[in-house]
Amino acid sequence: MTRNERPDGHPRYGPWKIPESLSVLLVDDNPDDRALVARVLVRDFPAIQIHQVGDEAGFREALEMGEIDLVITDFQLHWSDGLEVLREVKARWQGCPVIMFTGTGTEELAVQAMKAGLDDYVLKTPKHYVRLPGAVIAALEGAYHLEAARRGEEERLSRTRQQSLVADLGLKFLAGMGLQELMDRATSSIAKALDVEYAKILELLSDGRAFLLRSGVGWKEGLVGTAHVPAGKDSQAGYTLVSNEAVLVENLADEQRFSGPELMTSHGVVSGMSVVVHGPRARPWGVFGVHTTRARRFGAHDTAILQAVANVVGSAIQRRASELETESSERKFRTLFESAADAIVLVNGR
């Protein structure tokens, strides 16, 4: 997770400001030029960390490092050139800004580099040294806003897909899809929509002491339809049922409200969320949950989508219960009618 990310892996976006700490990769095979650039940067960014690279081996090693905020590279290198460095940096860190700092620049080179994703081009001459800190700030801010726009578009498309999922399940429900088939469709669809490895629907058994894993995806073969989870409030599912509201878990190992049942721990679950599925007469029927092996903080929109899908499943459960009641009433009426008819025959037969 980088400094600009939330625990759910999404960046924290707001008004841009200069980072308190800055990690810069400086690629130049001339140690004197590297020292000059470092002095200029340290003067304006006291907390900067500069990783200096002077040869190909050092560059390859640097590419395996963690997140880098910005790369400054010379164009002419004895083992490569700035364009190749630019391409490899963008392949490794797509959103990382790159500045080319060189003394042998041409307009043609600048255009070629910009097309390849270069953020700025600074000549290595005394009158241009003062431009470097400003170029760094502009490149960082530009990369920040580009990433914000990209992430915003991704989230918009993700929400559209999630809303389509709810609408599709609603149509399947109205079309009369069978209950088990609808549950299976719901768990597989929500797992894909929320990008999680596991999804489950737990049905509270008649004794109220355990849940049955009625439907799910990601779980070990043979568990769906047979596995049981304790219904006490010391499990996430039981706690969800008792609290009658959405329950979110960031790290199951650190959870204080309940412990993880074997179904969770044996699959390496770290984060998850669960909501109540309501059945006939709005009574709690079970729990719908999603889980992942990655540390993640689910947001309000994630919870709303899960609850919406759970509501569709709940409506299908209520419809099935109503159908069973109708069938039972019809059988009773038919039995009474047949008994009455037999009685009439007996009377007339006297």
N, C-alpha and C positions, 0 to 999 in steps of 0.2 A: 504494500500500500504506500503510495507516494504522499508527499506533504499536502498536496491539493485534493486528496481523496477523502470521502466520507467512509465510515466503516462498511457500507454496503457496496463500496467499489466505485461509486459515482463521485465526480469532482465536486468540491464546494465552490460554488460560483457566487460572486457578489462583485462589488466595486474592486477593480484591480489595484493592488499596491505592490511596491517593491518588496520582494521576499526578505525576511530578516536574515536568512542564510541562503547562500547561493552556491551551487555546485557546477563548476565550469570545467569542460574538457578542452585543453589547449593543445592543438596539434601543429607542431613546427619543428623541423629538424635543425634549426639554428638556435643554440642555447642562449645567445645574446638577445635575439629577438623575443624568445620566450620570456626572458627576464624583464625586458622592456614592457611587454604587454602585461605581465604580472604586476609590475609597479603601477602602471596606469589604472588597472582594475582595483587593486587593493586600496588605492587612494580614495576611490569613490564607493567601494563596497568593502568596508572593514571586515565583515564576517564571511567573506568569500572563501571558498575552498577551490583551489585550482589544481587540477590533475594534469600535469605536464607530460606530453608524449613526444618523443623525438625519433622513434623508429617504428617499423611495421609491427614488430613483436609487441611493443608497448601499446600500439593502437589496437591490436587484436585482443590484448588483455583488457584494455579499457572498455571494449565493446561488451565484455562479460560482466562489467560492473553493474551496480544498481542504477536507479534512475539518475539521469544527468539533466540539469536545468537548461544548459546551453552549451554549444560547441563553437569554438573559434578555431579555424584552420587556415594555414597558409595554402596558397595555390600550388606553388612549386615545392615538391618534396622529392628527395632523391630516390624514394621507394614507391612513390605514387603521385597523385595530384589532388588538389582540393575538390574537384568534381567527384572523384571516386570516393573520397572521404565523405562528402555530402551524401552520396547515394547510400553508402553503407550505414551512416548514422540514421538516415531516414528509414532505412529498412529495419534497424534495431529499435529506434525510438521515433515512431512516426510523427509525433507532435513536437519533437525537440527542435527548437530554433537553432539555425546554423548561420554564423557570420564568417565570411571569408576576408581575411586580413592579409594583404599581400602588397608587394611593391611592384609587381609586374602585371598590372591589370589592363584589359582592353574592353571596349564597349561590347564587342562580340562575346567575350568570355562572360561578362556580367549578365548578358541576356541569356546565354546558355545555362548559367548557374541558376538564375532566377526561375527559369522554366523547370529546372530539376528540384526546385523547392528551397533555394537559398533565401534567407530572410534579409540579409543586408551584405553590402560589399564596402569595405573600408580600405583605402590605400595606406600603405605603410610608409608615410612621409611625415615629417615634423608637423606640418600644418593640419594633418588629418588625425594625429594622435588624439586630439581633444574630442574627436567624434566618437571614439570607441565606447565610452561609458553610456552616451546617449543612444548609440546603436544597440547596445545590450538591453537597455530599458525598453526601447521600442520593439525589439524582437521578442522579448519576454511578454510584453503586454499584448502584442499581436497574436502570439501563439496562444495566450490565455483566452482571448476572445474567440479565436477560431475553434478552440476545443470546446468552449462554452456553447457556441452555435451548433457544433457537430453533436454534442451530447444532448442538447435540447431537441434537435431533430430526431435523434435516436429514441429519446424518451417519448416524444410525440407519437412516433410510429409504434412504439411498444404499447402505449396506452390504447391506440386505435386497434391493434391486434387483440389486446385483452378485452376491450369492449365488444369486439366482434365475436370473441369466444363466448361471452355471456349471451349475446343475442342468438348465436347459433345453437347453444344448449337450450335456450328458451324455445326456439322453433322446434327442436327435436322433441322437447317435452310436449308442446302443443300438438305435434304430429302423432303423439302416442307411443313414442319409443319406450321399450320395456325398461323397468326400473334398474335392473342390473347392468344392462347395456348403457343406460344413461350415466350411471355411476362410473363405469369404466371409462366412458368418454370424458367425463368431468375430470377424473384424476389424471389421465394422460394429457389432456389439454391444458390444465392448470400448471402441470409440471413444466411443460414447454413454454407457456406464456410467462411464467415467473422465473424461468431459468434455474430450476432446482432439480436435484437428482431424485427426490422422493416426494410422493404425494399419497395420501391415504384417506379413506373414509372408514371410521370406526362406528360400529353399531353397538349401543348399550344393550347387553343381554338382559333377559327378564328378571334375573336375580339381582341386578343392579351392582354386581361386584366386579364385573369385567366387561371389556369391550371385545368384539370380534372384528378382525381386520377384514371388512366386507369387500373393499375394493382398494387397489393401490398400484403404483408403478415404482420400479426401482428396487423393490425388496427382493430378497433371496427367493429363489424358486420354491414353490410349495407353501409359502407363508400366507399368501392371500387366500382367504376363505377358511383358514385353520388357526392362525396365530391369535393369541389373546393378550390383551394389555390390561393391567389393573385399573379399576375405575376409581380408586381412592384418590383423594386430592394430593397425594404425594407423587402422582404422575402428571405430566403436562395435560394429557387428555382429561383425566379426572378433575384437575384443577380448572380446566376450561369449562367443563360441564357445571361445576359448582359456582364459578364466578359468572357464568352466563354472559361472557364477553370475550372479545378477541384477546389472545395471550401471545405475546411476542417474546422470543428467546434469542439473545445475541450470542451467548456462549453457554451451552448446556452444562459444561464442566463447572462453571462458576455460579450456576443458578441456585438461589437460596429458597425459592418458593416450593420447589418440588425436585425430585430426582429423575434421572433418565431411566426408563424401563429397558429391559434387555433388547427389545426391538430397536431402540434408538442407539444404544451404546454399541451393539454388535455391528451396526452399519456405519459407525463413525460420525454420527450426526453432531453438528456443532450449533447451527442456528436453525430457527424455524418459527412458524406461527400457526395458530389453530383457532377455529371458530366453532360455535355450536350449530348443529343441524337440527332444526325443529321439525317435529313430526305432527301427527294428528292432535288437534286441539292445542296447537302451539307448544306442546310439551317437548322437552329436550329428547331427541331420538338418538343422537350420537355426536361425533366430532369429525370435522374435516380439517386436515392439517397438511402443511408442506414443510419440507426439511431439506437442509443442504449440509455438506461436509465442509463448506467454506464459512468463515466468519462473515456475517452479514447483518445489517440492520434494516429490517423491512420497514417501509414507509406506510403512510396512511392510504395511499392509492393501492398499494399491494394488498393491504388488509381489506379495503373496500371490494376489490375484485374477488378475493377469496370468499368473502361473505356473500357476494352476489351469486357466485357459483353454488355455494352451499345452500342459498335460498332456492335456487332452481331444483337442486337435489331434494330439498325439503318438500317442495311442492309436489314432486313426483312421488315421494313417500306418502304424502297425505292423499294424493289421488289413488294410489294403490290400496291404501287402507280403506278409503271410501268404496272402492270397487269390491273389496273383500266383504265389507259390511253389507253392500247391496246384494252380493251373491248369497251371503248367509241369510239375509232377510227373505230373498226369493225362495231359497230352499225350505225355510220354515213355513212360508206361505203355501208352497207347493205341498208340503207334508200335511199341513192343516186342511188344505182343500181336498187332498186325496182321502184323508181320514173322514172328512165330512161326507164325501161322495160315497164311501164305503158304508157309512152309517145309514145314508138314505136308501141304498140298495137293500140293506138288511131289513129296514122298516118296510119297504115296499114288497119285499119278498115274503113277509108274513102272510 
